[in-house]
Amino acid sequence: MAEQEKDNTFTVVAVVTAIAIAGVVMLKADETKHLQYGGETSAQAEAQVLAKHKDFNNDVLSQAK
């Protein structure tokens, strides 16, 4: 009797799926890293930052008056 070759298709699909899931989990964990900053902010500190912000409003009709 001749020996049959073993089909590794399921193994390859399972490994690729596991790598994809692991990659998504690692990227998802890294996605919100920038939101975890150390200090609390107050309303006055945010107001000072926003006061320096220049508003680039493109409403030329109100400026034409």
Secondary structure, 3 states (H helix, E strand, C coil): CCCCCCCCHHHHHHHHHHHHHHHHHHHHHHHCHHHCCCCCCCHHHHHHHHHCCCCCCCCHHHHCC
